[in-house]
Amino acid sequence: MNPPAILKKAALSALTGMAFIVGTSDLAAAPDPHPSKPARPNFVFFITDDISPDDLGPYGNTRVSTPNLDDLASEALVFENAYLTISSCSPSRCSIITGRYPHNTGAPELHTTLPEDQLTFVSLLKDSGYHTVLSGKNHMGPAERLGFVESSGSGPSGSEKWVKHLKERPADRPFFMWFASHDAHYSFQINDLAPVYDPSEVEVPPMLADGPLTREALAGYFHEVSRTDYYAGRILEELEGQGIRSQTYFIYCSDNGRPFPRCKTYLYDSGIRTPLIIAGPFVRAGRTSSIVSSIDFPATILDLAGIDKPESIQGVSFREVLGNHQAVTRTVAFAERNWHVFQNHARAVRTGDWLYIWNAWPERHNLCGESSNYKYGWVRELWEAAGEGRLTPAQALLTVAPQPEEMLFHVRQDPYQFFNLAGDPAFAAELTRLRNLLSQWVDETGDSVPVSPTPDRQPIHENRHFPDFKRGEFAGASRNATTVNHPGPVMVTP
């Protein structure tokens, strides 16, 4: 596969540094985003499990049915460049609920519990009089300790009790509902609440091998993606029926990318870019290219609720963007990759049109359970296709060792990040700039590479655990990162 012509040196030289130019006429014409903000808005925070934005109608997918989200998008703000701090379930959720980078939460790895001394924005909402509910997937720790007054679970979607919580809430208090679906996490479970897709007709994302087992898995995955749309419709219908939809912020997002190779846990857009659709009081409908980070969610929600942001939150409020789509509240986002079944330590910088990824251990394979374990048919098909030479180098990259230590991608012209420009002298200045940004972030947020890291939990391709598996040192532990509140760079010159 050859890179598109626009990625050649001459064409790209004029593109460097052009992102985030805001016309003064656009700013002057933008209406006041919050002319009369309600004193106590409600919040429904709908967080899905393992869904990439490219699999939703509002982001251009015409093959996966999401009619309720499509309708919602006509009255909501759709974020094109919303990024997670990590593409791994529990550390992503712990990062969101604290507004802190994973290595600053004390829970940076899969299946680690948020420490008791970490402050959550939900507890601040509860203390200010909000009725707080968690229903569905938790994956962070005891719900009461996280700040939730009520909690519930159900299956298979995890969404089955959401309308009940809305119906039975205290009528005299504003509410914050953290509705966390199990959809679309493997294993996929089919019911009559969403379309059943024909494996032969699904569109296979270009980073995967196209085979019958991959297609079958994608059909199940797309069913669960559509099921999140069904429950979005149920919630919006209930809010409308209670006459409170106009007083409620509805936020739809995900904790990480789709559960397939080169997506979940990876630092490409297919892993760390999240859908983010927000409707509510004084949200101006449309789309925005402004970069936001998932650590900005708490700062924004607290801002909308009229609650001061504590020092512990490293994110910034993007409330201004809700009314002025050209507004810029950050120009750079950072993400990290830590242990997720396999040993990893990688970091990413996303700014302007560029994505930079640094890998601390390039000598190792670049794996997670969903890209190594042969119990997943799509994994076996990808590795076998790679071994037979039927994949492009980018598709096959995760199957080889060593890995690149540095990668640089022009995201706008290379949306799947298939063409690594880090070795091209034409982009040496950009590489140096992003490398320096990452160094600044590492220093200011107290990040560190573990000396005795958590080892692999299982062999490559096998579905068994090592009997002597034990946790190792966490990223940032040697620098007491859980006590660091510095946000690192937020606004930088493109």
ABEGO torsion letter per residue (X at the ends): XBBBAAABAAAAAAABGABGBBBAAAAAABBBABABBBABBBBBBBBBBGBBAAABAAAGBAABBBAAAAAAAAABBBBABBBBABBBAAAAAAAAAAGBBAAAAGBABBGBBBBAABBBAAAAAAAAGBBBBBBEBBGAEBAAAAGBABBBBBOAAGAAAAAAAAAABBAABBBBBBBBBAOBBOBBBBBAABBBBBAAABBBBAABBBBAAAAAAAAAAAAAAAAAAAAAAAAAAAAAAAGAAAABBBBBBBABBBBBBGBBGBABAAAABBBBBBBEBGBBBEBBABBBBAAAAAAAAAAAAGBBBBAABABBBAAAAAABAABBABABBBBBBBBBGBBBBBBBBBBEABBBBBBABAABBBBBAAAABAABAAAAAAAAAAAAGABBAAAAAAABOBBBABBBBBAAABAAGABBAAABAAAAAAAAAAAAAAAAAAAAAGBBBBABBBBBABBBGBBBBBAABBBBBBBGAAAGAAABABAEBABBBX
